[in-house]
Amino acid sequence: MSDEEEADAADEPETDAETEAESQSDEDASEGADGLSDGDFVRLAYTARTVEDDQLVDTTDREIAEDEGVDVEERNIEPRVIALGAGHLFETVEADIEGKEAGDSGSVVVPAEEAFGEYSEDEVRTVSAEKIPEDDRYPGAHVDIDGQHGHVETVIGGRARVDFNHPLAGEDIEYEYEIVEEVEDRVDRAKGMLSMFVDADLEMWVETDEVEEETVVEPDEEDEDAEPETEVETVEKETLYIEATPQLTMNQQWMFQKQQIAQDLMDRLDLDRVIIQETIEGGGMMGGLGGMMGGMGGGGGVEEALEDADVDADEIVEELEGELDAEE
């Protein structure tokens, strides 16, 4: 084709087929951009196993857990709500999920160095057996020594060989997963995030509260002697309420990181504040004790109470006087 013919071809309008192909390509690119990304919440079903010997690491499938001999009675085993970009998943798994949609599934291998670390011979050390509780001085026992968790390999005399590597160190982990759904409800999102720290069904709700706040009003620039004043205004605050339970208040991660966890909840769920509520019911044991004490006080004093309890007050006095004489 000559230069003139090539120029004429370039000036010719695109055919309908070419236009349709370009349009389809643009649609495909748009659909790819609409896939899951950082900040999205999903309900994820997954099972993780070691690549080498198919050992179960974690699962959201109750039936699989039971088949593997896991005690499921007091565990909440079900698909979990995950926040992408929050560190809830290994980076390799998260990267495989991004761009996909609800209903998609996949399988990905997390290398050992990213999962639980490479196995290190330096982490196997000899320590004094005195550092291990007497009941745990046997091979296989899990122990905590100087802030490190490990398991005992051998105990000989007054020395113990302890492996401080993670039990799954050096293992590549395969994750098979399914994206059950994308989660939009903020309460469901909050429950999913807190389930990473506390295995409990916590009561939560979101309310828009009207709160009075005191703000500083800057004085008129022309009045150099004027001092700042304050005024009270009513503002709306999106609030997540959480009903406290013993599982929450006694959880060590929550005790030491609640400020950080609450801030993460506010940032990711577009909230202004988090309020933890504790409810104490009346009656019960304390009510009974209160009634007993009231009866003692209103029924004639200590002497009458001792009579009701079939206790001889004179004998008590004699015993006390005898103990004092003995001390002197």
C-alpha positions in Angstrom: 0.0 0.0 0.0 1.4 3.4 -1.0 1.8 6.3 1.4 -1.3 8.0 -0.1 -3.4 4.9 0.3 -2.3 4.6 4.0 -3.2 8.2 4.6 -6.7 7.7 3.0 -7.3 4.6 5.1 -6.4 6.5 8.3 -8.9 9.2 7.4 -11.8 6.7 6.8 -14.4 6.6 9.7 -14.4 3.6 12.0 -16.8 0.8 11.1 -19.6 -0.2 13.4 -17.7 -3.4 14.3 -14.7 -1.5 15.4 -16.8 1.0 17.4 -18.6 -1.9 19.1 -15.3 -3.6 20.0 -13.9 -0.5 21.5 -17.1 0.1 23.5 -17.0 -3.5 24.9 -13.3 -3.0 25.8 -14.2 0.2 27.7 -17.1 -1.7 29.5 -14.7 -4.5 30.5 -12.2 -2.0 31.9 -15.0 -0.3 33.8 -16.2 -3.6 35.3 -12.7 -4.4 36.4 -12.4 -1.0 38.2 -15.7 -1.8 40.0 -14.3 -4.9 41.7 -13.5 -5.1 45.4 -10.7 -2.8 46.7 -9.1 -1.4 49.8 -11.8 -0.3 52.3 -14.5 -2.7 51.2 -16.0 -5.2 53.6 -16.8 -8.8 52.6 -18.1 -11.9 54.2 -15.5 -14.5 53.5 -15.7 -18.3 53.7 -12.3 -19.9 53.7 -10.2 -22.9 54.7 -6.4 -22.7 55.2 -4.1 -25.8 55.2 -0.4 -26.4 55.1 0.9 -27.2 51.6 3.3 -29.9 52.7 1.1 -32.2 54.9 -2.4 -30.8 54.5 -2.7 -29.8 58.2 -5.7 -27.7 59.0 -4.7 -24.1 60.0 -8.0 -22.3 60.1 -11.5 -22.7 58.6 -14.9 -21.0 58.6 -16.6 -24.3 57.8 -18.1 -25.9 60.9 -18.3 -29.3 59.2 -14.7 -29.3 58.2 -13.7 -28.3 61.7 -15.7 -31.2 63.2 -14.1 -33.7 60.8 -10.7 -32.5 61.8 -11.4 -33.0 65.5 -11.7 -29.3 66.4 -13.8 -28.6 69.6 -16.6 -26.5 68.1 -18.9 -26.3 71.1 -17.9 -22.9 72.4 -16.5 -21.4 69.1 -18.3 -19.3 66.6 -17.3 -20.9 63.3 -18.9 -19.3 60.3 -17.9 -17.1 57.4 -16.2 -13.9 58.7 -16.6 -10.2 57.9 -13.3 -8.9 56.6 -12.2 -5.3 56.0 -9.8 -5.2 53.0 -6.8 -3.2 53.8 -7.2 -3.5 57.6 -4.6 -6.3 58.0 -7.2 -9.0 58.6 -5.7 -11.1 55.8 -2.3 -12.0 54.6 -1.3 -9.7 51.8 -1.1 -12.5 49.2 -4.7 -13.5 49.9 -6.0 -9.9 49.9 -4.2 -9.2 46.6 -6.0 -12.2 45.1 -9.4 -11.0 46.3 -9.0 -7.4 45.1 -10.8 -6.8 41.8 -13.2 -9.8 42.3 -16.8 -9.6 43.2 -19.3 -11.4 45.5 -19.8 -15.0 44.5 -16.2 -15.3 43.2 -13.8 -17.9 44.7 -10.1 -18.6 44.5 -7.1 -20.5 45.8 -3.8 -18.9 46.7 -0.6 -20.1 48.5 0.9 -17.8 51.1 4.7 -18.4 51.3 6.1 -19.3 54.7 8.0 -16.0 55.2 4.8 -14.0 54.9 2.7 -16.5 56.9 4.3 -17.6 60.1 8.0 -17.0 59.3 10.8 -19.2 58.2 12.1 -21.8 60.6 15.2 -20.7 62.5 17.6 -22.9 64.4 18.6 -19.9 66.4 15.1 -19.9 68.0 15.8 -23.3 69.6 17.6 -22.5 72.8 18.6 -24.2 76.1 17.3 -22.6 79.2 17.3 -23.4 82.9 14.5 -25.8 83.8 13.7 -23.6 86.8 12.2 -21.1 84.3 9.5 -23.7 83.5 6.7 -24.5 85.9 7.2 -28.0 87.3 4.0 -29.3 85.8 5.2 -28.3 82.3 8.6 -29.9 82.4 7.9 -32.5 79.7 8.5 -32.7 75.9 5.7 -31.1 74.0 4.5 -28.7 76.7 3.7 -25.2 75.7 5.5 -22.6 77.9 6.0 -18.8 78.1 9.6 -17.8 79.1 10.8 -14.2 79.3 7.9 -13.0 77.2 8.3 -15.6 74.4 6.0 -18.6 73.7 7.6 -21.9 72.8 7.3 -25.7 73.2 9.6 -28.0 75.2 11.7 -30.4 73.2 13.7 -32.1 75.9 14.4 -31.8 79.7 17.7 -33.3 81.0 18.7 -32.6 84.6 18.4 -28.9 85.3 18.3 -27.8 81.6 15.6 -27.7 79.0 15.7 -27.4 75.2 12.9 -25.1 74.1 11.8 -24.3 70.5 10.5 -20.7 70.3 9.6 -20.9 66.6 5.9 -20.6 65.7 4.5 -24.2 65.3 3.8 -23.4 61.7 7.1 -21.7 60.9 8.5 -22.8 57.6 5.1 -23.9 56.3 3.6 -22.5 53.1 -0.2 -22.1 53.6 -2.8 -22.6 51.0 -6.1 -20.6 51.3 -9.2 -21.7 49.4 -11.9 -19.0 49.7 -15.3 -17.8 48.5 -16.6 -14.3 48.7 -20.1 -14.8 50.1 -21.2 -11.2 49.9 -20.2 -7.6 50.1 -21.2 -6.2 53.5 -22.7 -2.7 53.6 -24.4 -2.5 57.0 -22.3 -0.6 59.5 -23.3 -2.8 62.5 -22.4 -5.9 60.6 -19.1 -4.3 59.7 -18.4 -3.3 63.3 -19.2 -6.8 64.6 -16.8 -8.3 62.0 -14.0 -6.0 63.0 -14.5 -6.7 66.7 -14.7 -10.4 66.1 -11.0 -10.3 65.3 -10.3 -9.5 68.9 -13.2 -11.0 70.9 -15.1 -14.3 70.1 -18.4 -13.1 71.5 -21.8 -12.1 70.1 -21.9 -8.4 71.2 -25.0 -6.3 71.1 -24.4 -3.2 68.9 -26.3 -0.4 67.3 -25.7 2.9 65.5 -27.6 6.1 66.5 -27.4 9.7 65.4 -27.2 11.7 68.7 -27.6 15.4 69.2 -24.9 16.6 71.5 -24.2 20.1 72.9 -20.6 21.3 72.4 -18.8 24.4 73.5 -16.9 26.2 70.8 -14.6 29.2 70.8 -15.8 32.3 69.0 -13.0 34.4 67.7 -13.3 38.1 68.7 -13.7 40.9 66.2 -10.3 41.7 64.6 -10.9 45.4 65.0 -11.2 45.1 68.8 -7.6 44.4 69.9 -8.6 44.1 73.6 -11.4 41.6 73.1 -11.0 38.2 74.5 -12.2 34.9 72.8 -15.7 33.9 74.0 -17.4 30.5 73.9 -20.8 29.5 72.7 -22.8 26.3 73.0 -24.1 24.7 69.8 -25.9 21.5 69.1 -24.2 19.0 66.7 -25.1 15.6 65.4 -22.8 12.7 66.1 -22.9 9.3 64.5 -22.4 6.9 67.5 -21.7 3.2 67.7 -23.0 1.8 70.9 -21.6 -1.5 72.2 -23.1 -3.4 75.1 -20.2 -4.5 77.3 -19.9 -8.2 78.3 -17.4 -10.0 80.5 -15.8 -11.5 77.3 -15.1 -7.9 76.1 -14.1 -6.2 79.3 -11.7 -9.0 80.3 -10.2 -9.5 76.9 -6.5 -8.5 77.1 -6.2 -7.2 73.6 -9.3 -5.0 74.2 -8.0 -3.8 77.6 -4.7 -2.6 76.2 -5.7 -1.5 72.7 -9.3 -0.3 73.0 -8.4 3.3 72.1 -6.7 2.1 68.9 -9.5 -0.4 68.1 -12.2 2.2 68.6 -10.3 4.7 66.4 -10.1 2.1 63.6 -13.8 1.5 63.9 -14.6 5.2 63.6 -12.2 5.7 60.7 -13.5 2.7 58.6 -17.2 3.1 59.5 -17.5 6.9 59.2 -18.4 7.3 62.9 -17.9 10.2 65.3 -17.5 8.2 68.5 -17.9 4.8 70.1 -19.7 4.3 73.5 -19.3 1.2 75.5 -22.3 0.6 77.8 -22.2 -1.7 80.9 -25.6 -2.8 82.3 -25.7 -3.9 86.0 -29.0 -5.6 86.9 -30.5 -5.3 90.4 -31.4 -8.1 92.8 -29.5 -11.4 93.1 -26.8 -12.0 95.7 -26.0 -8.4 96.5 -29.7 -7.7 97.1 -29.8 -10.6 99.5 -26.8 -9.4 101.5 -28.2 -5.9 101.7 -31.4 -7.3 103.2 -29.5 -9.3 105.8 -27.4 -6.3 106.8 -30.6 -4.2 107.2 -32.2 -6.9 109.3 -29.2 -6.9 111.6 -29.2 -3.1 112.0 -32.9 -2.7 112.5 -33.6 -5.7 114.8 -32.0 -4.6 118.1 -28.2 -4.4 117.2 -25.3 -6.8 117.3 -26.3 -8.6 120.6 -29.7 -9.5 119.2 -28.1 -10.7 116.0 -25.7 -12.9 117.9 -28.6 -14.4 119.8 -30.4 -15.2 116.5 -27.2 -16.9 115.3 -27.0 -19.0 118.5 -23.7 -17.5 119.5 -22.7 -16.8 123.2 -21.4 -13.2 123.3 -19.8 -13.8 126.8 -17.8 -16.8 125.4 -16.5 -14.6 122.5 -15.4 -11.9 125.0 -13.6 -14.4 127.2 -11.7 -15.9 124.2 -10.6 -12.5 123.0 -9.4 -11.5 126.5 -7.5 -14.8 126.8 -5.7 -14.1 123.4 -4.7 -10.6 124.6 -3.3 -12.0 127.9 -1.3 -14.6 126.0 0.2 -11.9 123.7 1.3 -9.8 126.7 
